[in-house]
């Protein structure tokens, strides 16, 4: 009788383990499937902007799956495009998108930004990569060679918390950035300035600072992204 009770107890324990494993597997599949079927993840083109407020510059990122590329453009504060007479204030995330998209003459229906500082980048890198990095560019390079983790889609919410403060990142959009970093070629651009320092321009009694960008540099980037 005692043996039968032990067998019955073992059966229920094993059955509980099976249900737990099946439940976890189902949750794992459904959560991953939900992210990958989201509109932002499924989009072949997504734009991101990271504004480094303590460095007075921004990084514009275009993920283009049709070309298997991630294009990264570094934009300095007070950049001025003489081809379309547009100026840039990197402290305004929406302006970063409009400036960069008008410069490269490409757009996207999906745009996400984050305003961060160097310390947040280091904390984010430590959380995601296990070690800190000294620059945003090195962070992207490290992501490009990082081996994917099957649990990335589970951990992405924790990583996203490191980008607290001002950001519009959805979990799916942020997961796409991490996911595609290791699956696409990474190309960096630095737009050259025609002068080393911004000029002070007075218009209608108001003073503006403008760092005129080199026209040939802009055209070279546009042509390269069209290849």
Rosetta blueprint (number, residue, H / E / L):
1 X L
2 X H
3 X H
4 X H
5 X H
6 X H
7 X H
8 X H
9 X H
10 X H
11 X H
12 X H
13 X H
14 X H
15 X H
16 X H
17 X H
18 X H
19 X H
20 X H
21 X H
22 X H
23 X H
24 X H
25 X H
26 X H
27 X H
28 X H
29 X H
30 X H
31 X H
32 X H
33 X H
34 X H
35 X H
36 X H
37 X L
38 X L
39 X H
40 X H
41 X H
42 X H
43 X L
44 X L
45 X E
46 X E
47 X E
48 X E
49 X E
50 X E
51 X E
52 X E
53 X L
54 X L
55 X L
56 X L
57 X E
58 X E
59 X E
60 X E
61 X E
62 X E
63 X E
64 X E
65 X L
66 X L
67 X L
68 X L
69 X E
70 X E
71 X E
72 X E
73 X E
74 X E
75 X E
76 X E
77 X L
78 X L
79 X E
80 X E
81 X E
82 X L
83 X L
84 X L
85 X L
86 X E
87 X E
88 X L
89 X L
90 X L
91 X L
92 X L
93 X H
94 X H
95 X H
96 X H
97 X H
98 X H
99 X H
100 X H
101 X H
102 X H
103 X H
104 X H
105 X L
106 X L
107 X L
108 X L
109 X L
110 X L
111 X E
112 X E
113 X E
114 X E
115 X E
116 X E
117 X L
118 X H
119 X H
120 X H
121 X H
122 X H
123 X H
124 X H
125 X H
126 X H
127 X H
128 X H
129 X H
130 X L
131 X L
132 X L
133 X L
134 X L
135 X L
136 X H
137 X H
138 X H
139 X H
140 X H
141 X H
142 X H
143 X H
144 X H
145 X H
146 X L
147 X L
148 X L
149 X L
150 X L
151 X L
152 X H
153 X H
154 X H
155 X H
156 X H
157 X H
158 X H
159 X H
160 X H
161 X H
162 X H
163 X H
164 X L
165 X L
166 X L
167 X E
168 X L
169 X L
170 X L
171 X H
172 X H
173 X H
174 X H
175 X H
176 X H
177 X H
178 X H
179 X H
180 X H
181 X H
182 X L
183 X L
184 X L
185 X E
186 X E
187 X E
188 X E
189 X E
190 X E
191 X L
192 X L
193 X E
194 X L
195 X L
196 X L
197 X L
198 X L
199 X E
200 X E
201 X E
202 X E
203 X E
204 X L
205 X L
206 X E
207 X E
208 X E
209 X E
210 X E
211 X E
212 X E
213 X E
214 X L
215 X H
216 X H
217 X H
218 X H
219 X H
220 X H
221 X H
222 X H
223 X H
224 X H
225 X H
226 X L
227 X L
